[in-house]
Amino acid sequence: MAEKTTGKPATGKPTVAIVGAGSLATFLAVALNDAGFTITEIVARDSPRSRRHARSLAAKVGAQTVTAHSAVLDATLLWFCVPDREIRGAASALADHLAARALAHKKGKVRFAFHSSGALLSRELEPLRKAGAAVASVHPLMTFVAEARPSLTGVPFAMEGDDAATRVARRIVREMGGESFSLPAARKAAYHAWATLTSPLLLAFLVTIEEAARAAGLTRQDARRKSLPIIRQTLANYSRLGPAQSFSGPLVRGDAETVARHLAVLKKHPGAREVYVALARAALRGLPVKNRDGLKRLLRD
Ligand SMILES: NC(=O)c1ccc[n+]([C@@H]2O[C@H](COP(=O)([O-])OP(=O)(O)OC[C@H]3O[C@@H](n4cnc5c(N)ncnc54)[C@H](OP(=O)(O)O)[C@@H]3O)[C@@H](O)[C@H]2O)c1
């Protein structure tokens, strides 16, 4: 890949190099570009597949495709959008590259580095901090997949890290329509457990619903189509009325015999039964349930 001096800030906003070209990177690069930020480089791994993805993203935002060895690093901000396990290694490679360029009197301009892991702390970027950058973790509480482009309006971004870096991150998030909040370092793992329940494990629950529908003789596709109206209404009620007032069904009525029938029929679908029991227990803990003792006994075995 040819080294080439890339775009300069047109607006006084930080210029951004994105590391990675996966789900978050693809969304973020376009969102930043739309909000008036110049994307200078997309940093890919040195494999044909990675470079192909990076080229396609770079073309969308007018950036250069580079690797950790060919990057010019003339952006003020490096934003790592790589899997959690890759963040430290990628930061280390780019810190080494910055040091090599400094020795060759080609000084980079990197002043800030962010990663977007929900679970890991900003200290994963320690190699860049040692190279003089202020670092932060900046995690959007939103799901990004290939075929969807969610709005960032009102989306919370959890921040943790150096003051100078979180200050810049707050400004960028505001300009993309999101809302920042500070997360104490000690709370990050718990925060991400919660975040994982909000979307990935909610989807795991929806797949379990499809599995239970098979016991009633429905195909997965049919179950999905038939269950979406009630799922949508439940979410609308939860949003407008809160959980307690949205709670209907045999548990709120205390119909233990009905629940016993469910448990019996789901014996042939042990995965779905396990989830049913876990959620019914959660209902006993957190929702207005009648005949609590009878249901508790039933759910004990
Ligand atoms: N997706 C979401 O909904 C979401 C939401 C919030 C936060 N995040 C965070 O965003 C980060 C990325 O997640 P993702 O879902 O976007 O993952 P992803 O779709 O798997 O994309 C990861 C990207 O990183 C690239 N990559 C891996 N190692 C690299 C390296 N050493 N140097 C340069 N590029 C490298 C991969 O390219 P190759 O494998 O082709 O080389 C791929 O383009 C994670 O920290 C995640 O927690 C994701």
The ligand as an ORCA input file, in Angstrom:
! r2SCAN-3c Opt
* xyz 0 1
  N     -20.858     -4.464     16.988
  C     -21.439     -3.870     18.016
  O     -22.662     -3.882     18.163
  C     -20.599     -3.136     19.050
  C     -21.268     -2.257     19.927
  C     -20.514     -1.568     20.856
  C     -19.145     -1.764     20.935
  N     -18.530     -2.644     20.086
  C     -17.077     -2.837     20.237
  O     -16.429     -2.580     19.003
  C     -15.259     -3.400     18.902
  C     -15.306     -4.124     17.566
  O     -16.461     -4.913     17.526
  P     -17.154     -5.299     16.124
  O     -18.473     -5.870     16.490
  O     -17.052     -4.188     15.182
  O     -16.191     -6.497     15.672
  P     -16.029     -7.119     14.193
  O     -17.248     -6.870     13.376
  O     -15.556     -8.498     14.407
  O     -14.855     -6.263     13.538
  C     -13.561     -6.288     14.034
  C     -12.656     -5.670     13.002
  O     -11.348     -5.545     13.544
  C     -10.430     -6.004     12.567
  N      -9.195     -6.369     13.249
  C      -8.978     -7.401     14.083
  N      -7.722     -7.348     14.569
  C      -7.147     -6.242     14.021
  C      -5.867     -5.646     14.123
  N      -4.932     -6.179     14.925
  N      -5.614     -4.523     13.415
  C      -6.545     -3.977     12.613
  N      -7.789     -4.504     12.470
  C      -8.078     -5.611     13.171
  C     -11.154     -7.137     11.877
  O     -10.592     -7.384     10.623
  P     -10.016     -8.811     10.152
  O     -10.409     -9.848     11.155
  O     -10.610     -8.986      8.798
  O      -8.531     -8.578     10.102
  C     -12.527     -6.499     11.726
  O     -12.533     -5.594     10.638
  C     -15.254     -4.343     20.110
  O     -14.406     -3.799     21.112
  C     -16.698     -4.284     20.587
  O     -16.825     -4.501     21.978
  C     -19.228     -3.333     19.137
*
